């Protein structure tokens, strides 16, 4: 299903995204392995682009690749993502981008499980888990009540602060409830006391 392209200026993206989302999605960065909110997530739902909301992957195609990033063996449909050759960092890889807004999502490798043999290795920060359209194989609707947050705590710990430019994990805290999906007002430095 082909969707309309989302085009914004870099200044608009910078205003709308968190610093981590902007670094990864617009500047083609990478979050540190085993730090993202979704690498160990087992909850059902649809993973959407954090920049534009386009449906990208379903939880049914997610698996534990052991890499520290969420891994999927296929996108929701062939038009959800696009790829291009990435020759950065002295390697030749296949970059995966959102087809609607060109956000950098991660890379795809040919070492995945059946049925595709592909591993879409995706940065958590480029995704948002939407649990509102969950249905069972029999068609029973398991959707959350209207008004709930799009994203919930689906892992035991969440990164509270992370500086992508110095690759330093600032702190972690135990997550017990819903995670807010809003841009933080400012990035605070941790106290040294």
C-alpha contacts under 8 A as a table, 3 or more apart, distances in Angstrom:
res1	aa1	res2	aa2	distance
1	X	77	X	7.09
1	X	79	X	6.11
1	X	80	X	7.67
2	X	79	X	5.83
2	X	80	X	7.62
3	X	100	X	6.50
4	X	100	X	6.41
5	X	99	X	7.54
5	X	100	X	4.53
5	X	101	X	5.95
6	X	52	X	7.03
6	X	100	X	5.56
6	X	101	X	4.75
7	X	101	X	6.28
8	X	12	X	5.98
8	X	13	X	6.59
9	X	12	X	5.15
9	X	13	X	6.42
10	X	13	X	5.07
10	X	14	X	6.07
11	X	14	X	4.99
11	X	15	X	6.25
12	X	15	X	5.19
12	X	16	X	6.24
13	X	16	X	5.17
13	X	17	X	5.92
13	X	22	X	7.05
13	X	26	X	7.81
13	X	51	X	7.96
14	X	17	X	5.61
14	X	18	X	7.52
14	X	19	X	7.50
14	X	22	X	6.17
15	X	18	X	7.92
16	X	183	X	7.30
17	X	20	X	7.84
17	X	21	X	5.64
17	X	22	X	5.66
17	X	51	X	7.17
17	X	183	X	6.45
18	X	21	X	5.12
18	X	22	X	6.12
18	X	183	X	5.28
18	X	184	X	6.86
19	X	22	X	5.13
19	X	23	X	6.10
20	X	23	X	5.11
20	X	24	X	6.24
20	X	125	X	7.07
20	X	162	X	7.70
20	X	163	X	7.54
20	X	164	X	6.38
21	X	24	X	5.31
21	X	25	X	5.59
21	X	26	X	7.59
21	X	50	X	7.75
21	X	125	X	5.69
21	X	126	X	6.25
22	X	25	X	5.34
22	X	26	X	5.15
22	X	27	X	6.60
23	X	26	X	5.95
23	X	27	X	4.98
23	X	28	X	6.63
23	X	29	X	5.46
23	X	30	X	7.94
23	X	164	X	7.28
24	X	27	X	5.66
24	X	28	X	4.92
24	X	29	X	3.93
24	X	30	X	5.48
24	X	31	X	7.00
24	X	104	X	6.58
24	X	105	X	7.62
24	X	123	X	7.75
24	X	125	X	7.40
24	X	126	X	7.09
25	X	28	X	5.61
25	X	29	X	6.95
25	X	51	X	7.72
25	X	103	X	4.71
25	X	104	X	4.44
25	X	105	X	6.34
25	X	126	X	6.07
26	X	29	X	7.91
26	X	103	X	5.83
26	X	104	X	6.36
27	X	104	X	7.70
28	X	104	X	5.41
29	X	104	X	7.95
30	X	106	X	7.52
30	X	123	X	6.68
31	X	35	X	7.35
31	X	36	X	7.17
31	X	123	X	6.28
31	X	124	X	7.82
31	X	125	X	7.51
31	X	164	X	6.87
32	X	35	X	5.85
32	X	36	X	7.53
32	X	167	X	7.03
33	X	36	X	7.19
33	X	67	X	6.96
33	X	68	X	4.47
33	X	69	X	5.91
34	X	39	X	6.55
34	X	67	X	7.82
34	X	68	X	4.21
34	X	69	X	6.44
35	X	39	X	7.77
35	X	68	X	7.53
35	X	158	X	7.55
35	X	159	X	6.42
36	X	39	X	5.90
36	X	69	X	7.02
36	X	123	X	7.18
36	X	124	X	5.01
36	X	125	X	6.65
36	X	158	X	7.40
36	X	159	X	7.11
37	X	40	X	7.54
37	X	41	X	7.25
37	X	124	X	5.94
37	X	125	X	7.57
37	X	153	X	7.98
37	X	154	X	7.42
37	X	155	X	6.63
37	X	157	X	7.96
37	X	158	X	5.86
37	X	159	X	7.32
38	X	41	X	4.73
38	X	69	X	7.47
38	X	70	X	5.94
38	X	124	X	5.41
38	X	154	X	7.25
38	X	155	X	7.25
39	X	64	X	7.80
39	X	68	X	5.79
39	X	69	X	4.69
39	X	70	X	4.18
39	X	71	X	7.57
39	X	124	X	6.79
40	X	64	X	7.36
40	X	68	X	7.95
40	X	70	X	7.21
40	X	154	X	7.99
40	X	155	X	6.44
41	X	154	X	5.23
41	X	155	X	5.63
42	X	59	X	7.74
42	X	154	X	6.92
43	X	59	X	7.23
43	X	154	X	6.33
44	X	58	X	7.85
44	X	59	X	5.31
44	X	60	X	7.37
44	X	131	X	6.45
44	X	134	X	6.89
45	X	58	X	6.13
45	X	59	X	5.52
45	X	129	X	6.34
45	X	130	X	5.50
45	X	131	X	4.30
45	X	132	X	7.18
45	X	133	X	6.76
45	X	134	X	5.61
46	X	55	X	6.66
46	X	56	X	7.42
46	X	57	X	5.95
46	X	58	X	4.52
46	X	59	X	6.10
46	X	129	X	5.77
46	X	130	X	5.11
46	X	131	X	6.36
46	X	133	X	7.50
46	X	134	X	7.88
47	X	55	X	6.19
47	X	56	X	5.78
47	X	57	X	5.05
47	X	58	X	5.88
47	X	59	X	7.21
47	X	127	X	5.93
47	X	128	X	5.52
47	X	129	X	4.54
47	X	130	X	6.03
48	X	53	X	5.15
48	X	54	X	5.27
48	X	55	X	4.40
48	X	56	X	5.26
48	X	57	X	6.98
48	X	127	X	5.47
48	X	128	X	5.16
48	X	129	X	6.28
48	X	130	X	6.87
49	X	52	X	5.63
49	X	53	X	4.73
49	X	54	X	5.22
49	X	55	X	6.53
49	X	56	X	6.49
49	X	98	X	6.88
49	X	103	X	7.86
49	X	126	X	6.02
49	X	127	X	4.95
49	X	128	X	6.32
50	X	53	X	5.89
50	X	125	X	7.20
50	X	126	X	5.06
50	X	127	X	4.74
50	X	128	X	5.40
51	X	101	X	7.41
51	X	103	X	6.98
51	X	126	X	7.23
52	X	100	X	7.44
52	X	101	X	6.53
53	X	128	X	7.91
54	X	80	X	7.44
54	X	98	X	7.62
54	X	100	X	6.82
55	X	76	X	6.89
55	X	80	X	6.84
56	X	75	X	5.56
56	X	76	X	5.50
56	X	77	X	7.77
56	X	80	X	5.47
56	X	81	X	6.89
56	X	98	X	7.46
57	X	61	X	7.18
57	X	62	X	7.93
57	X	72	X	7.21
57	X	74	X	7.05
57	X	75	X	4.65
57	X	76	X	4.89
58	X	61	X	5.72
58	X	62	X	6.98
58	X	75	X	7.23
58	X	76	X	6.18
59	X	62	X	5.05
61	X	72	X	5.21
61	X	73	X	5.61
61	X	74	X	6.29
61	X	75	X	7.91
62	X	70	X	7.12
62	X	71	X	5.59
62	X	72	X	4.22
62	X	73	X	6.68
63	X	70	X	7.52
63	X	71	X	5.71
63	X	72	X	6.00
63	X	73	X	7.72
64	X	67	X	7.83
64	X	70	X	7.33
64	X	71	X	6.52
65	X	68	X	7.65
65	X	69	X	7.98
65	X	70	X	7.90
65	X	71	X	6.20
66	X	69	X	7.90
69	X	121	X	6.07
69	X	122	X	6.02
69	X	123	X	6.06
69	X	124	X	6.87
70	X	121	X	6.02
70	X	122	X	5.49
70	X	123	X	6.75
70	X	124	X	6.53
71	X	119	X	6.00
71	X	120	X	5.32
71	X	121	X	4.71
71	X	122	X	6.21
72	X	75	X	7.33
72	X	118	X	7.86
72	X	119	X	5.75
72	X	120	X	5.04
72	X	121	X	6.89
73	X	112	X	6.29
73	X	113	X	6.70
73	X	114	X	7.76
73	X	115	X	7.79
73	X	116	X	6.26
73	X	117	X	7.01
73	X	118	X	5.18
73	X	119	X	5.10
73	X	120	X	6.02
74	X	77	X	7.86
74	X	116	X	7.06
74	X	118	X	7.10
74	X	119	X	7.71
74	X	120	X	7.03
75	X	78	X	6.77
75	X	80	X	6.48
75	X	81	X	7.09
76	X	80	X	6.48
77	X	80	X	5.52
78	X	81	X	6.87
79	X	82	X	7.21
79	X	99	X	6.70
80	X	98	X	6.48
80	X	99	X	5.50
80	X	100	X	7.50
81	X	96	X	6.53
81	X	97	X	5.55
81	X	98	X	4.70
81	X	99	X	4.50
81	X	100	X	7.86
82	X	96	X	5.92
82	X	97	X	5.36
82	X	98	X	6.34
82	X	99	X	5.27
83	X	94	X	6.30
83	X	95	X	5.37
83	X	96	X	4.70
83	X	97	X	6.07
84	X	94	X	5.65
84	X	95	X	5.38
84	X	96	X	7.00
85	X	92	X	6.91
85	X	93	X	5.94
85	X	94	X	4.74
85	X	95	X	6.01
86	X	91	X	7.64
86	X	92	X	5.75
86	X	93	X	5.09
86	X	94	X	5.61
86	X	95	X	5.66
87	X	90	X	6.32
87	X	91	X	5.36
87	X	92	X	4.61
87	X	93	X	6.44
88	X	91	X	6.03
88	X	92	X	7.25
93	X	107	X	6.93
93	X	108	X	7.64
93	X	109	X	7.69
94	X	107	X	5.51
94	X	108	X	5.68
94	X	109	X	7.18
95	X	104	X	7.48
95	X	105	X	7.73
95	X	106	X	5.96
95	X	107	X	4.38
95	X	108	X	6.49
96	X	104	X	6.36
96	X	105	X	5.56
96	X	106	X	5.31
96	X	107	X	4.99
96	X	108	X	6.39
96	X	120	X	7.74
97	X	102	X	5.24
97	X	103	X	5.29
97	X	104	X	4.64
97	X	105	X	5.21
97	X	106	X	7.20
98	X	101	X	5.72
98	X	102	X	4.83
98	X	103	X	5.20
98	X	104	X	6.79
98	X	105	X	6.80
99	X	102	X	5.67
103	X	126	X	7.71
104	X	126	X	7.52
105	X	122	X	5.39
105	X	123	X	5.88
105	X	126	X	5.71
105	X	127	X	7.98
106	X	120	X	7.32
106	X	121	X	5.68
106	X	122	X	4.43
106	X	123	X	5.78
107	X	120	X	5.96
107	X	121	X	5.38
107	X	122	X	6.57
108	X	118	X	6.70
108	X	119	X	5.43
108	X	120	X	4.29
108	X	121	X	5.86
109	X	112	X	7.08
109	X	118	X	5.70
109	X	119	X	5.09
109	X	120	X	6.52
109	X	121	X	7.63
110	X	117	X	5.80
110	X	118	X	4.65
110	X	119	X	6.27
111	X	117	X	5.83
111	X	118	X	5.71
111	X	119	X	6.07
112	X	116	X	7.16
112	X	117	X	4.29
112	X	118	X	4.13
112	X	119	X	4.35
113	X	116	X	6.57
113	X	117	X	4.77
113	X	118	X	6.53
113	X	119	X	7.41
114	X	117	X	5.10
114	X	118	X	7.90
122	X	126	X	7.54
123	X	126	X	5.56
123	X	127	X	7.21
124	X	127	X	5.35
124	X	128	X	7.83
125	X	128	X	7.70
128	X	150	X	7.40
128	X	151	X	6.37
129	X	150	X	6.53
129	X	151	X	5.34
129	X	152	X	7.77
130	X	133	X	7.33
130	X	150	X	5.13
130	X	151	X	6.20
131	X	134	X	5.92
131	X	143	X	6.56
131	X	144	X	6.69
131	X	150	X	6.71
131	X	151	X	7.50
132	X	142	X	7.91
132	X	143	X	4.65
132	X	144	X	5.33
132	X	145	X	7.92
132	X	150	X	7.38
133	X	141	X	7.51
133	X	142	X	7.33
133	X	143	X	5.34
134	X	141	X	6.20
134	X	142	X	5.16
134	X	143	X	5.27
135	X	138	X	7.76
135	X	139	X	5.44
135	X	140	X	5.38
135	X	141	X	4.58
135	X	142	X	5.44
135	X	143	X	7.25
136	X	139	X	5.12
136	X	140	X	5.26
136	X	141	X	6.74
136	X	142	X	7.27
137	X	140	X	7.48
144	X	148	X	6.83
145	X	148	X	6.14
149	X	152	X	6.93
149	X	178	X	6.99
149	X	179	X	7.79
149	X	180	X	7.08
149	X	181	X	7.47
150	X	181	X	7.45
151	X	178	X	6.82
151	X	179	X	6.26
151	X	180	X	7.33
151	X	181	X	6.85
152	X	177	X	6.85
152	X	178	X	4.41
152	X	179	X	5.32
153	X	156	X	7.54
153	X	158	X	7.93
153	X	175	X	6.08
153	X	176	X	6.64
153	X	177	X	5.85
153	X	178	X	5.35
153	X	179	X	5.77
155	X	158	X	6.93
155	X	175	X	7.27
156	X	174	X	5.99
156	X	175	X	5.78
156	X	176	X	7.64
157	X	172	X	6.37
157	X	173	X	5.69
157	X	174	X	4.70
157	X	175	X	5.46
158	X	172	X	5.87
158	X	173	X	6.04
158	X	174	X	6.74
158	X	175	X	6.34
159	X	162	X	6.82
159	X	169	X	7.48
159	X	170	X	7.80
159	X	171	X	6.36
159	X	172	X	4.93
159	X	173	X	6.98
160	X	170	X	7.08
160	X	171	X	5.60
160	X	172	X	5.38
160	X	173	X	6.61
161	X	169	X	6.64
161	X	170	X	4.92
161	X	171	X	5.79
161	X	172	X	7.54
161	X	187	X	7.80
162	X	167	X	7.33
162	X	168	X	6.13
162	X	169	X	4.94
162	X	170	X	5.28
162	X	171	X	7.59
163	X	166	X	5.72
163	X	167	X	5.83
163	X	168	X	5.69
163	X	169	X	6.86
163	X	170	X	7.27
164	X	167	X	4.99
164	X	168	X	7.15
169	X	172	X	7.98
170	X	190	X	6.84
171	X	190	X	7.93
175	X	179	X	7.99
184	X	187	X	7.04
